[in-house]
Amino acid sequence: MVSSAELRRRFADGLWREGAITRSEVAEAFATVPREAFVADGFHGRDGTWVPPDAKGFLTTVYTNDVLVTKIVDGRATSSSSQPSLMAAMIEALDLSPGARVLEVGAGTGYNAALMTTAGARVTTVDIQPDVVTRAGLGLSAAGVSDVDLQLGDGYEGWAAGAPYDRVIVTVGVAGASPLWLDQLAPGGFVLAPIRHAGHHPVLRVARAAGGTVHAAGVCPAGFMSAAGPLSAVYPGAHPLGGGPLPATTVSHPARFDPPLDVFRYHDMWFALGAWDARTTYVQPPDSMDSGGCALLDETVVGGATIWPDGTVRGSGPNAETYAERASALIDRWLASGRPAVPAWRTEMTLDGDPAQPIWVPRDWRLVP
Ligand SMILES: C[S@@+](CC[C@H](N)C(=O)[O-])C[C@H]1O[C@@H](n2cnc3c(N)ncnc32)[C@H](O)[C@@H]1O
């Protein structure tokens, strides 16, 4: 039987080969921290069933590049250990110096906090669910990572006692950035957060300029569960929250990508459509797009057009033709713009959401010239 240490080494090597890890201290952290210590009770498998630690293949699954859902409430995942390649990309995007002070919003299992600590950061991590915090504490102890400051609270507040931070990393999907995170940053610091855009949560880098304006830049596509509380506020002018399924297709525009766009290029196109059209969101279409995908949703939210990785557009509902035409025109625009990727986008942020607990949300995305 292959040992945990060997599986972990192969896992870190695999992330390195795929390009998800490029920094030696991040590779070393993935090769050192035992992920199984953070899912000691088990996790929900892909089919939703509980996988206990004594299940066949448990360790092998722990060391795959997959999210491990650890808590489901009313059919909705409320805590997990995120996908390792995404964790690696986010830790690398933090550009940590040794001893950097980091605030993490969304402690979850504690695994990400342990990785950042092992990579040399001094970490405070906050989670809103008491049972999740308790389990994260047990995981950190079992993994022998003792110097994480683990706290229970609403991450909207940040954690003032540990400020100032060189970085704030948010590992749960939010609608915008808390002003308190920016207040708690040291000069030159920034926030890395998956901020809702067009029905999903791409990772953005948010910072306040000297004059006080708040800006964001795209970092990478991502999918995250949504945060609880004011961080998930719905505000006027935001993209529809999505959902579906839409009614049956009545208008179809043919495929144009052969082979179809891979998941990253598809999300690049999706991001651009979202920047150009506020009706862009996520839907579960009527046909077979298994995990759902990009769509323009009409105002009544009973129809629109779905946009597929192969470029097919399918219109449905009362204004099917109009939405299909619009979707195809947006794809043309993305192609004519040179297929910009998520990091090509910049925006100013504006305060919105709950007036008592406002958040900085993106406004007027533009491409870097
Ligand atoms: C995807 S998990 C985080 C993964 C985690 N970083 C890890 O390494 O396992 C998201 C976590 O965010 C937490 N969360 C949701 N809303 C929150 C909020 N407003 N403040 C703090 N934590 C929140 C959830 O309880 C959940 O545990």
The ligand as an SDF file (V2000), in Angstrom:
LIG
                    3D

 27 29  0  0  0  0  0  0  0  0999 V2000
  -14.8790   26.4090    0.5920 C   0  0  0  0  0  0  0  0  0  0  0  0
  -14.8830   26.5130    2.3160 S   0  0  0  0  0  0  0  0  0  0  0  0
  -13.2710   27.1260    2.6720 C   0  0  0  0  0  0  0  0  0  0  0  0
  -12.1750   26.1560    2.3870 C   0  0  0  0  0  0  0  0  0  0  0  0
  -11.0250   26.2860    3.3380 C   0  0  0  0  0  0  0  0  0  0  0  0
  -10.2270   27.4510    3.0710 N   0  0  0  0  0  0  0  0  0  0  0  0
  -10.2030   25.0310    3.4310 C   0  0  0  0  0  0  0  0  0  0  0  0
   -8.9800   25.0780    3.2740 O   0  0  0  0  0  0  0  0  0  0  0  0
  -10.7630   23.9730    3.6970 O   0  0  0  0  0  0  0  0  0  0  0  0
  -15.8520   27.9430    2.6360 C   0  0  0  0  0  0  0  0  0  0  0  0
  -16.0120   28.2520    4.1150 C   0  0  0  0  0  0  0  0  0  0  0  0
  -16.4550   29.6040    4.2160 O   0  0  0  0  0  0  0  0  0  0  0  0
  -17.2440   29.6910    5.3790 C   0  0  0  0  0  0  0  0  0  0  0  0
  -18.0580   30.9240    5.3350 N   0  0  0  0  0  0  0  0  0  0  0  0
  -19.2140   31.1690    4.6760 C   0  0  0  0  0  0  0  0  0  0  0  0
  -19.6380   32.4280    4.8920 N   0  0  0  0  0  0  0  0  0  0  0  0
  -18.7170   32.9990    5.7270 C   0  0  0  0  0  0  0  0  0  0  0  0
  -18.5980   34.2680    6.3230 C   0  0  0  0  0  0  0  0  0  0  0  0
  -19.5040   35.2320    6.1180 N   0  0  0  0  0  0  0  0  0  0  0  0
  -17.5360   34.4890    7.1400 N   0  0  0  0  0  0  0  0  0  0  0  0
  -16.6050   33.5200    7.3630 C   0  0  0  0  0  0  0  0  0  0  0  0
  -16.6730   32.2900    6.8160 N   0  0  0  0  0  0  0  0  0  0  0  0
  -17.7060   32.0330    6.0090 C   0  0  0  0  0  0  0  0  0  0  0  0
  -18.0520   28.4160    5.3790 C   0  0  0  0  0  0  0  0  0  0  0  0
  -18.5130   28.1370    6.6810 O   0  0  0  0  0  0  0  0  0  0  0  0
  -17.0430   27.4110    4.8250 C   0  0  0  0  0  0  0  0  0  0  0  0
  -16.4450   26.6870    5.8500 O   0  0  0  0  0  0  0  0  0  0  0  0
  1  2  1  0
  2  3  1  0
  2 10  1  0
  3  4  1  0
  4  5  1  0
  5  6  1  0
  5  7  1  0
  7  8  2  0
  7  9  1  0
 10 11  1  0
 11 12  1  0
 11 26  1  0
 12 13  1  0
 13 14  1  0
 13 24  1  0
 14 15  1  0
 14 23  1  0
 15 16  2  0
 16 17  1  0
 17 18  1  0
 17 23  2  0
 18 19  1  0
 18 20  2  0
 20 21  1  0
 21 22  2  0
 22 23  1  0
 24 25  1  0
 24 26  1  0
 26 27  1  0
M  CHG  2   2   1   9  -1
M  END
$$$$
